[in-house]
Amino acid sequence: MKSEPTYTEIFEVCRKYLVEIASCAETDTHAKIELGKDEIKKYMTPECWLEIYNDKGLNVLNTKDFRFIMCRLAASLQNRNRMQNTIQFMKNFYVIKDCLFEFDPHKIHNEFGDNNEKLLDQLRIGINSTGISKIQNRPQTDDTKEMIEYSRTFWFQFAKGLLSGAKYLSSFGSAEGFFLYFDKLKSMYTWCVENYVSTDVADRMLDVSWKQLSDNQTGISGFRDALATDFLKEIGFTEFGKPDTHIIDIFSELKLCNPKSNSEIQKTLRAIAAENNVTPYEVDKTIWLICAKGGKKFYLHPNIRVKNQNNSKLELLKKIKELSV
């Protein structure tokens, strides 16, 4: 019996399987088309979002623009559980963008402060008129049970997170101030790695960043560990990946780390990345593109779909386990 597969072998299987999936794509008119390696590579950096958002009128030059950061914060807020099915951020992009002053965190905070209902009133006018989603009205009475149920709705939580996020970002004064803080943590991590300091110490430097974002007192409302790292990776901190259900299931099944610990997942992503000379972002995105269900998961190519992807996660695990047979 062979030894357990190395990180290099595991990721090579992932890359080859992604190419295989992409080669079976077709257009909306059912014409066969192959997404080559160059097209797949476009998904492996957060800069890919610039084209998507700018096509929708955001008009930012780079991922360090304050409005891009706020936009990605909004996108990450809905990336949990089934919230994205309700918020539908991309379909409702224009309405959300207009209500949030083109995603300007200072203007959002100055206009709404912590007034969740004021923001919801603005969103409700635009969202309910599109027919894509619906924001329910605030209960007419102050009945405790009704108010609790209302506060648990996805749109209420989304709005609360937006205001909390705008306040958090505004506290740094500017995008430069925001990146100055988080880049310092990144620099400390890099210094530890380059000077052969314990990897545990180095990893803790990066843990500080997502832990602060997800802290109940100082962070962003609704940002749990997974959303915090999702946000960071998509604004340029490619040392992170999102510990979503795909990463958790695969790491758990292969016994790569403790799947209940975000710190352990991030550490494993970085170890796989280092052994393959890629970023943790690329490891994360490769696995996501393989495992995500739905024919439209190649979001940079909206007119292309892939078929029969419901069992791709199981097929990936099967391919990796065959390395040990």
Stockholm file with secondary structure:
# STOCKHOLM 1.0

chainA/1-325         MKSEPTYTEIFEVCRKYLVEIASCAETDTHAKIELGKDEIKKYMTPECWLEIYNDKGLNVLNTKDFRFIMCRLAASLQNRNRMQNTIQFMKNFYVIKDCLFEFDPHKIHNEFGDNNEKLLDQLRIGINSTGISKIQNRPQTDDTKEMIEYSRTFWFQFAKGLLSGAKYLSSFGSAEGFFLYFDKLKSMYTWCVENYVSTDVADRMLDVSWKQLSDNQTGISGFRDALATDFLKEIGFTEFGKPDTHIIDIFSELKLCNPKSNSEIQKTLRAIAAENNVTPYEVDKTIWLICAKGGKKFYLHPNIRVKNQNNSKLELLKKIKELSV
#=GR chainA/1-325 SS CCCCCCHHHHHHHHHHHHHHHHTTCEETTCCBCCCCHHHHHGGGSTTHHHHHHHHTTCCCSSTTSHHHHHHHHHHHHTCSTTHHHHHCTTTTHHHHHHHTGGGCHHHHHHHHTTCHHHHHHHHHHHHHHHSSCCCCCCCSSCCHHHHHHHHTSHHHHHHHHHHHHHHHHHTTSSHHHHHHHHHHHHHHHHHHHHTTCCHHHHHHHHHHHHHHHHCTTTSCTTCCHHHHHHHHHHTTCTTCCCCCHHHHHHHHHTTCSCTTCHHHHHHHHHHHHHHHTSCHHHHHHHHHHHHCCSTTCCTTCTTEECCCCTTHHHHHHHHHHGGGC
#=GC SS_cons         CCCCCCHHHHHHHHHHHHHHHHTTCEETTCCBCCCCHHHHHGGGSTTHHHHHHHHTTCCCSSTTSHHHHHHHHHHHHTCSTTHHHHHCTTTTHHHHHHHTGGGCHHHHHHHHTTCHHHHHHHHHHHHHHHSSCCCCCCCSSCCHHHHHHHHTSHHHHHHHHHHHHHHHHHTTSSHHHHHHHHHHHHHHHHHHHHTTCCHHHHHHHHHHHHHHHHCTTTSCTTCCHHHHHHHHHHTTCTTCCCCCHHHHHHHHHTTCSCTTCHHHHHHHHHHHHHHHTSCHHHHHHHHHHHHCCSTTCCTTCTTEECCCCTTHHHHHHHHHHGGGC
//
